[in-house]
Amino acid sequence: MASPELNQPWVLHLLCMLLMLGTGSAASSPPAGAHTSPEFPASGVNQTQVVDCRDVCGLNASDRCDFIRTNPDCHSDGGYLDYLEGIFCHFPASLLPLAITLYAFWLLYLFLILGVTASKFFCPNLSAIAITLKLSHNVAGVTFLAFGNGAPDIFSALVAFSDPHTASLALGALFGAGVLVTTVVAGGIAILRPFTAASRPFLRDIIFYMVAVFLTFVALYLGRVTLAWALGYLGLYVFYVVTVVLCTWIYRWQRGRSLVYSMPGTPEMLSDSEDDRVSSTTNSYDYREEYQPLLFYQETTAHILVRALNPLNYRKWRNKPAYWRVFKVFKLPVEFLLLLTVPLVDPDQEDRNWRRPLNCLHLVISPLVLVLTLQSGAYGVYEIGGLFPVWGVVVIACTAVAAVTFFATSNSQPPRLHWTFAFLGFLTSALWINAAATEVVNILRSLGVVFRLSNTVLGLTLLAWGNSIGDVFSDFTLARQGYPRMAFSACFGGIIFNILVGVGLGCLLQMSRGHMEVKLEPDGLLVWVLAGALGLSLVCSLVSVPLQCFQLNRVYGCCLLLFYVAFLMAALLTEFGVIHLKSV
């Protein structure tokens, strides 16, 4: 799981520009002339008394709608839907349970959208970009691949940090995901398949993660994050990448020397890459050849388009169990929408997934999606000179480019500049993820208002569980397939990226909008319980794993699971006031 540092600064600049645009809706105002809701007075004017939005449930049912509409604390700057207004203004008080149920189902579907977009479009396009830039697997692993795997966590953190009301939601999610991954996921791997952990990578990753948690703990204690502190987060991640690169290089150098000085007649161990090549050549039979037609025919353009937009594999559908089919039915609308709007480049295919009619449609639809998702559509509906909207200009210009591309290319051969579609797919899928993450954060904040829960407890439970469910399944699958060490390494590598880049970049984006520093307002004792539990779990692992000679068995896994249950009970008891400190 090691990997080096990117030495293409323009790539990092592109990522920062994308994230600044994608999350800019939370705090910046749209261009002049854009149709937006009236802004509330600045804090210095004090024309409207700001009351905690969670007090709405203590009012009479007839007064709740006016309270939601007039209280600035109840408004969210980003997103397409106003969930609080939907609950208290469009649903009668007697139908409040129905509204909450509908919101819960919509929240689950948003998590499904996040997972499908990240796994089937965002990550593959990142892999194609890494191959196009000729990056090594190590560099791609701790940069592009880590960013792809942590996309839901990163975008949720960036969206949450953009609004002071939800900053504690981001901290709760990052800390909660850290506790979940280092206890439930790591413990589950040890229970499923006991193994011996790699000593040096384990110590390296857990020490770096402990430093990251300590930096966040100090920032919470100080109550603010300055520019130097935010840059320190990103600098620590760069140092982590460099350390991974150096450790990998030293390990390979030592292994090379041991092979050179090995005794004649001693069988030499194959390297990982050699082993991969052997396994790939011994299992290189392509079973798809059995289904190739005996007589080849030229597909029409319409047939290529219909086949490219079909998200269902009928042969796979027939062989799958009933529960998989039900889940697939829910995924079909999302997959169809993403196939229509997001280009996908696959370097493993001979034609790199070139579909001329669909890719030409992407040249029109993808830029349209980009302008309609930036700042929740504020840029797209902005009228140039008060006459023509931006989205209309985008459609006209991109239609001309698509027409030229269609008549200058063929169905059978991808064009020379086909690699640019990977960047377009990366941008489009990233903004789809950002839009879904914005809605997730807004729904969780609305549920917190209804149930009078703090953002921290929502972050460490629902948001952390939702964003981590994909990592849980993928790591458990790796462990069952006989790769527990790889799955265990992935536990720490991903959360290091999430906390360092999530907090560092999230705070930098808020500072870029004119704030000298980012204020952190912990939700009472709970955030300290959360940070302390994460630190305690890391210290216990740092001490107990070496004492076991890095042999992780089922007893160790059960202890980690019991630790998470105890932590969750303590967090909930703190949230409901059973555990409290008089001095806090």
N, C-alpha and C positions, 0 to 999 in steps of 0.2 A: 504493500500500500504506500510505498514511498514515492516521492515525486519532487522534481526540481522547480526552480522559479522561472516565470515567464520573463524573457528578455525582449518582449515586444511591447514597449510602453504605450504605443498607439492603441493596442488592443485593450489595455486596461483603461485608457482614456475613453474609448468607445463604450466600455461597460459602464463607467461612471456617468457618462452623458446619458445613456439609456435609462439608468436608474433614477437620475435626477429628473428626467422628463416624465418617467412613468409614475413617480410618486409625488410629482410637483403639485398635484391637485389638492393635497391635504392642507397646504398652507399658503400657496400663492394664488393671487387673483388672476382671472383670465384676461385676455387682451381687451383693450378698450372696445366697446361695442358688443361684446359677447353678452348673451342673454343669461343672466344669472340672478339668483335671489338676492334681495337687498342685504348688504353687509350690516353687521351689528356695530354699534359704536365702539370706538377704541376704549381700552381699559381706563384711560385717563378721563373719559367723558362721564362715565357712570350714569348714563341715562336709564339703563335698565338694571335692576337689581339681579345679580347672578346668584341663584340658589342651586344647591345640589339637585341634579335631575332625579336622583333616586327618591326624592321626597314626593314625587308625583303620586305614588301609590297611597299616600296618606291623605290625599284630597278626595273630595266628592267626585263621583263619576262625571258629573256635568262640567266640572272645572278642569279636568285633566287635559283636554285637548288644547284649551287656551294656554295652559301652563307650558305644554310641550312646544307650542308655536312661538311663545313670547320669551321663553327662558333661553339665553344664549348657551347655557351649559348642556342643553338637550340637542344642540345642532351639530351635525358632522359636515365638514367642508367637502369631503370626498365621497364618491360613490354615486350610484344611479338612483337608489331607492332610499326614502326616509322611513326607516323601520319603526321608529318610535311614533311618528305621526300615523303610520299604518295601524299600530296596535291601539292607540288611545283616541284616534279621530275617526277611523273607518270601521272599526269593530266595536259593537256595543260591549259594555262591561260584562254582560252575561256570556259573551262569546270569547272572552279573554283566553280560556284554555284552548279553544280552537285556533286562535291566532298563534299562540305559542307552539302548538303542535305543527302548524304549517311552517313556521319559522324553523323549527327543529329539522323538518324534512328538507327544507331549502338549504339549511346549513350542511346537512349530510351530502346533498347533491353538489354543493360548492366544493366540498372536500374531494368529491369524485372528479369534478372538473379540474381541480388542482393536480390530482394524481395522474389523470390521463394526459393532460397537457405536458406535464413535466417528464413523464416516462416515455411517451410515444412521439413527442415532437421537440421539446426543448433539449433534452439530453442527446438524441440522435443528431440534431443540427449542431450542437456543441462539439460532438465527436467529429462530425464532418469538417467543422472549422479547424479543429486541432490537427486533423490529417492534412488539410489544405495548407496550413501554416507549417507543416512538417515538424510538429512538436513531438518530443519523446513521450512515451507512456507515463513516465514519472511526472513530467511537467504537467501534462494534461490531467493526471490523477488528482493533484492537489490544487489545481486552478479551475479548469473548465469542468471536469467531472465533479469536483466537490461543489462547484456552483450549481451544476445541474441537479445533483442529488438533494441539495439544500435549498432549492429554489422556493418551495412554499414557505419554509421557515424564514428565509432571507427577506422575501417580499412582504410577508406578514409583519416582520420586525420593522422594515422601512416604512410601511404604511402606518404602523402604530406609533413610531417615533415622530412622524410628521405632525401629530396632533398631541398637544400637552395632556389632553384628557385621557389618552390611551397609551401613553408611554409606559405606564406600569403594566399594561397588557403585554407589551413586547418583552419586558424583563421577566414577567411571570412565565411567558411562553418559552423563552430561551433557557431560563433556569429549570422550568418544569420539564422541558424536553431533555435537558442534561441529566436530571435525576432519573427520568424514565429510561433513557438509553443506557446509562451506566449501571443501572440496577436491574430493571425488568429485562431489557434486551440482552445485556451481558450475562445475567443470571440464567435466562432462558437458553442461551447458547451452551453454557456449561452443563445445564440439565439435559439438553437434547443429546449432546455429544461431548463428554469430558475430553480435554485436550491439554497440551502443554503450550503455553503462550510464548511468543518470541520475546525474549527478555528486553533487549535494547529498544525495539520499537515501542513496547508497552511502557517502559520507564520514560522514554522521550515524550510520548504523547500525553501521558497522565501528568507529567510535570508541567508541560506547556499549558494544558487545560487548567491546572491548579493556578498557574500564574494569571491566566485570563479571568478566572473566577475571582481571584484576589483583587485584580484591577477593578472589576465591576463592584465588588464589595466596598472598596475604598471610595469609588465614585458615588455609590449610594450613601455612604456615611457623610461625604462632603456635600451631597445634595445637588451636584452639578457636574457637567462634563464640559471641559474647555476644549479649545481647538488643539492644544498640545496633547491633551489626554486622548482625544479622538484619533489624532495621527499616531499616537502611541499604540492604539489597538491595531491599526493597519500595519504599523511598523513591526509589531510583534508577530503578525501573521507572515509578513515577508521574511522575518528571521526564522520562523518555523519552516517555511518552504526551503530556505537555504540550508537549514540544518538537515532536513530530510534528504536533500540532494547530496550533501557532503557525506552523510551516513551511508547512503546507497553506494556512492562512489568508493568509499573506503571499504565497504563490505565486498564489493565486486573485485576491488584490487587485491584484498587479502585472499579471496577465493581463487583468483587467478594465480597468485603465487603458490597457493597450496596445490593447485593442479599441476603447475610446472614442476614442482619438487616432489610430486608423488612418485612412489616406487614403480618401476616397470612391472607390468603384469597386474597391477592393481586396477580394478575397474574404476574409471573416473565417473563422477556424478555428472549427469547432464544439468546444464543450467536451466533456469525457468523458461527462457526463450527457446532453448533447444528442445526441452520437454514438450513445449507447446507445439513446436513444429512437428515433432514425432507424432504426437497425438492427432494433430490436424491431418497429417498425411495418412495415418492408419485409419482414420475415420472420414476420409474425404469423399466418400460416395454420396452423390447428391440424389436423394430419393425423389426430388421433384422431376427428374428425368422420366420417371415412370408415368407421369401424368402429362408429358408433352405430346401433342398430337403428332401422328405419323406424317400427315400431309400439312405442311405449313401454308398459311395464307396471310395475306396482308390485312391487318386490322384497319378498319375505318377510323377516322378521327372521332366520330360520335361514339363508337364502341370503346375506344381508349378512354374517353372522358367518363362514360358510365362505369366502366370497370375500375377506374382510379378513384371514383367517388363512393364506391361500395365498401363500407367498413366491415362487412360480414363475410367470413370465409365459410362457405356452406359445408365443405368437407370437415372442417374443424367443428362446426356447429353440430353435425350429426354424431360426432364421437365424444362430445362433452356431456357431463351430467346435467341434471335439471337445474341445480342451483347456479351453475355457471351460465346457463342460458338466461335465467332470470336477471342475473347481474349484467349480462351482455345487453339485454333489452334496455336497461337504464343507461348504459354507456353509448348506445347507438346514436342518439341525437347529438351528444357531445362530440363523438368521433367524426360524424358526418360534417358538423359545423367546422371542426378543426381541419379536416381534409379539404374543405372548400376554401378556407381562409389562410392556412399556414403551409408554405412550401416545405417539403421534406427531401433532403438529399441523403442518399444511402451509398457511401463509398464501397460497401461490400457487394453491391449489385453491379453487373456488367454495364448497365445503362445508367447507373447512379440514380435510379428512380426518376428518370426523365420521362414525363408525361406531357407532351407538347400542348394539347388543348387545355389541360388543367393548369399547367405552369403559366401559360399565357393569361388564364383567368386570374391566377395569383398575382400577376403584375398589376392588375386593377384592384382586386379585392383586398389584398394585404395592405397596401398603402392607405386604402380607405379605412380599414380597421385601425391602423396606426393613428390616424388623425381623429377618429371617433372615440378612441380610448384614452388619448392624452388629456389629462385634466377632466376626465369623465365627459368628454365630448365638447368642452368649451372651445377648444381650438377649431374643431371641425365645423361648428355652426357659426363661427365668427365670419361676418360679412365684410369682404374687402371693399372699402369705400362705401359701405352701406348698400352695396348692390348685389354682389355675387358671393356665395359662401365658399369657404376654403375647401370643403369636401367636393364641391363641383369642379373647382380648378384641378384638384387631385384626380378626379375621375377622367376629365378630358385629357390631361397630360399623360396619365398612365395608360389610357386606352390607346393613344398613339404609339407608345412604347410597346404595348402588347401586340398591336397589329404588325409593327415592323418585325418583332420577334417571331410571330406566327408564320409570316411569309418568308422569313430568312432562315428558318430551321426546318428540320424534317422530324417525322415521328420516330424513326429508328435510331438516329444518332444524336446524343446530347451536344449542345453547343459548347464552344470553348469557355464561355463565361458562365457555365452552369453552376460553378461553385458559388457565385454571388447569391444564388437562391438560398444557400445555407445561412448566410447573414440575414437575408430578408425573413426566413423562417425563424431564426433566433430572435429577431426583434419582435415579430408578431406574436410568437408564443410567449415571450417574456411579458408583453403587455396584456395578453390574455390572463396570465398568471397574476399579474399585478391587479387587474380588474377584479378577478375572483377573490384575491386576498383582501382587497378593500371591502368587498361585501361581507366577507367572513368577519373582519374586525368590527364592522358596523353592527352586524347581527349579534355578535357576542356582547358588545357594549349595550345593545338594547335589552338582551336577556339579563344582563347585570342590573339594569335599571328596574326591570320588572320584579326580579327576585331579590333586589337589594344586595347584590353580591359585588365584591370589589373586582376591579379589572385583574388584579394579581391572581386571584383564585380561578377566574375564568381562563387566564393565560396558562396556568400550570396544570389545568385539567383539560377542558374542551379543546383549546387551541393547540396545546402540546400534544394531546392524544391524536387529534386530527392530522396534524402535520407529520407526526412520527409513525403513523400506522403503516405507511409504505416501507420505511426503514425496518420496522419490526418484521414484516412478512418477508422482505428480501433477505435480511440477516438470518432469520430462522430457516429459510429455504436453503441458503448456503450451508448452514450447519448440518441440516439433514442430508445434504448431498456430499458431505465429507470434507467441507472446507471451514471448520470452526475457527481456525486461526485467522483466516481472511475476514470472516464475519466479525470477529472480536476486534480486529484492527479498524474495521470500518466504523465501529461504535464511537471511537475517540476521534478519528480523523475528521468525520463530518461535523461533530459538535464543536470542535475547535474552530473550524471555518465559520460556522453559524454565529457563534458568540463574538468572535473578533471582528468579522466583517459586518455582521448584523448591527452591533452596537456602534462600531467605528464609523461605518458608512452612513448609518441612519442619523447619527448626530451630525456628521459633516453636511449631509443634505439639509438638515434643519438650519445649520449655521449659514449655509449658502443663501438662505432667504432673509438674511439680515440679523439673525440672532448672534450675539457675541458668545453665548454659551447656552447649553441645554440644561434646563432645570429638571431635576429628578425629584419627584415627590412620592416616597414610599408609602404604600397603603398600610400604615401602622406596623404592628409586630409581624404580620404575615410574611412580608418580603424578607425580613431577617430570618424567620424560620426557614424559608425556602433557600436562601443563600447558605445558611448554616448547614442545612441537610445535604445540599450538594457538596459543600466543602468536606463534611464529615464522611460522606460516601467515598469521595476521592482519597481521603487520608486512609480510610480503612482498607481500600483496595491497594494503595501504595504500600501499606505495611503487611497486609495478609498475603498478597500474591507472592512476593519474594520469600516469605516464610514458608510457603508451600512449594518452594522451588519452581514457581511458575506453572505448577500443575493444577489446573482448575477442574474440580470435580463437582458432583451434584450437590454435595453439602454446601460448598461455596455458593452455588447458584441459588439454593433455597434460602440461604442467609440474605442474599441480595434482594430476593423477592419479599422476604419478611421485612427488610429495611424499608422498602418502598411502601408497603402497606402501613407500617408505623408512621412513616413520614406523611402519607396522605391523611391518615386519621388526625395527626397533630395539626396539619394545615387546616382541615375542615373545622376542628375544634377551636382553633385560633380565629378563624373567620367568623364563627357564630358566637364568639365571646366567651366560650367556656374556659379557654386558656388566655390569660391577659396579664399584663403588668400594670400596676397602678401608676408607675412613673412614666409610662409611655403615653 
